[in-house]
Amino acid sequence: MPELAEVEFFRKQWNPGLRKVIQEIIINKKARVFRNQNPEKIKKLIKGSRLNSSSAAAKQMVFLFNKNIWLGIHLGMTGRLENRPPNQKSVKHDQLILKTNTGRQLVFNDPRQFGLVQIYQGEGVPPWWAKLPPAILSRNFKEKDVTDFLKRKKNSPIKAVLLMQEKFPGIGNWMADEILWRAGFHPSARAGNFGRRSIHHLYHKIKEVCRDAYRVIGKNWSDPPNSWLFNHRWEKGGRCPKTKVLLERKTIGGRTSCWSPAKQKLGAERR
């Protein structure tokens, strides 16, 4: 599933449509991405409107058109946004195509259709957008809130806690592994065992990884440098880029976790 930085990258793929008028809309009406929505309503609202701005939060994005029209997109497992030149033919799994007055095509492609398209018109932000937790890089993401959340989830492994979107929006599997590797904490460490200093350290590593992911992946889809865990975690035989020790893998909290046994030891979280 696309994570925080990937969502930001895909959001920007529709930037060529900013301040352009949508002249034609093509919708795959049978696609599951329109569940609980009326495709004809989406067409009626967006046709003739101008795309003014966009935002990304957690694993979602929203596009604001004039007349207070909001188009929300969740990428699901395999969704992606593309912009295509005029007259380029649609391809398999294109679920939504917005054609601008310049001919540019703004496309939502989703093979497995676990994504979601939502439409809203109103003065304020859509209710489903307003419910999202504070973005990790915002001022409202506070260390005290992380401390309180870890106490509430005290019996859960820290890896599973970092994947809980109600507190850590946009963090997925590889980002959680990267955070814990940089912080030096074992993924199976219980959240309730984290001491004050360890929580402070974890909090700053969460923000650091998010900033780095935006800078490297979110900007232009560049591959992370080899100094990250990212490039070494995917296959067996990978080694810790710091200690050169073989990485270990185990399912923790229902997800495959990867860590360096030399760098991430149980008990380090008790500081």
Secondary structure in CASP SS format (residue, H / E / C, confidence):
PFRMAT SS
TARGET T0000
AUTHOR 0000-0000-0000
METHOD secondary structure of the structure
MODEL  1
M C 1.00
P C 1.00
E C 1.00
L H 1.00
A H 1.00
E H 1.00
V H 1.00
E H 1.00
F H 1.00
F H 1.00
R H 1.00
K H 1.00
Q C 1.00
W C 1.00
N H 1.00
P H 1.00
G H 1.00
L C 1.00
R C 1.00
K C 1.00
V E 1.00
I E 1.00
Q E 1.00
E E 1.00
I E 1.00
I E 1.00
I E 1.00
N C 1.00
K C 1.00
K C 1.00
A C 1.00
R H 1.00
V H 1.00
F H 1.00
R C 1.00
N C 1.00
Q C 1.00
N C 1.00
P H 1.00
E H 1.00
K H 1.00
I H 1.00
K H 1.00
K H 1.00
L H 1.00
I H 1.00
K C 1.00
G C 1.00
S C 1.00
R E 1.00
L E 1.00
N E 1.00
S E 1.00
S E 1.00
S E 1.00
A E 1.00
A E 1.00
A C 1.00
K C 1.00
Q E 1.00
M E 1.00
V E 1.00
F E 1.00
L E 1.00
F E 1.00
N C 1.00
K C 1.00
N C 1.00
I E 1.00
W E 1.00
L E 1.00
G E 1.00
I E 1.00
H E 1.00
L C 1.00
G C 1.00
M C 1.00
T C 1.00
G C 1.00
R E 1.00
L E 1.00
E E 1.00
N E 1.00
R E 1.00
P C 1.00
P C 1.00
N C 1.00
Q C 1.00
K C 1.00
S C 1.00
V C 1.00
K C 1.00
H C 1.00
D E 1.00
Q E 1.00
L E 1.00
I E 1.00
L E 1.00
K E 1.00
T E 1.00
N C 1.00
T C 1.00
G C 1.00
R C 1.00
Q E 1.00
L E 1.00
V E 1.00
F E 1.00
N E 1.00
D C 1.00
P C 1.00
R C 1.00
Q C 1.00
F C 1.00
G C 1.00
L E 1.00
V E 1.00
Q E 1.00
I E 1.00
Y E 1.00
Q E 1.00
G C 1.00
E C 1.00
G C 1.00
V C 1.00
P C 1.00
P H 1.00
W H 1.00
W H 1.00
A H 1.00
K C 1.00
L C 1.00
P C 1.00
P C 1.00
A C 1.00
I C 1.00
L C 1.00
S C 1.00
R C 1.00
N C 1.00
F C 1.00
K C 1.00
E H 1.00
K H 1.00
D H 1.00
V H 1.00
T H 1.00
D H 1.00
F H 1.00
L H 1.00
K H 1.00
R H 1.00
K C 1.00
K C 1.00
N C 1.00
S C 1.00
P E 1.00
I H 1.00
K H 1.00
A H 1.00
V H 1.00
L H 1.00
L C 1.00
M C 1.00
Q C 1.00
E C 1.00
K C 1.00
F C 1.00
P C 1.00
G C 1.00
I C 1.00
G C 1.00
N H 1.00
W H 1.00
M H 1.00
A H 1.00
D H 1.00
E H 1.00
I H 1.00
L H 1.00
W H 1.00
R H 1.00
A H 1.00
G C 1.00
F C 1.00
H C 1.00
P C 1.00
S C 1.00
A C 1.00
R E 1.00
A H 1.00
G H 1.00
N H 1.00
F C 1.00
G C 1.00
R H 1.00
R H 1.00
S H 1.00
I H 1.00
H H 1.00
H H 1.00
L H 1.00
Y H 1.00
H H 1.00
K H 1.00
I H 1.00
K H 1.00
E H 1.00
V H 1.00
C H 1.00
R H 1.00
D H 1.00
A H 1.00
Y H 1.00
R H 1.00
V H 1.00
I H 1.00
G H 1.00
K H 1.00
N H 1.00
W C 1.00
S C 1.00
D C 1.00
P C 1.00
P C 1.00
N C 1.00
S C 1.00
W C 1.00
L C 1.00
F H 1.00
N H 1.00
H H 1.00
R C 1.00
W C 1.00
E C 1.00
K C 1.00
G C 1.00
G C 1.00
R E 1.00
C C 1.00
P C 1.00
K C 1.00
T C 1.00
K C 1.00
V C 1.00
L E 1.00
L C 1.00
E E 1.00
R E 1.00
K E 1.00
T E 1.00
I E 1.00
G C 1.00
G C 1.00
R E 1.00
T E 1.00
S E 1.00
C E 1.00
W E 1.00
S C 1.00
P C 1.00
A C 1.00
K C 1.00
Q C 1.00
K C 1.00
L C 1.00
G C 1.00
A H 1.00
E H 1.00
R H 1.00
R C 1.00
END
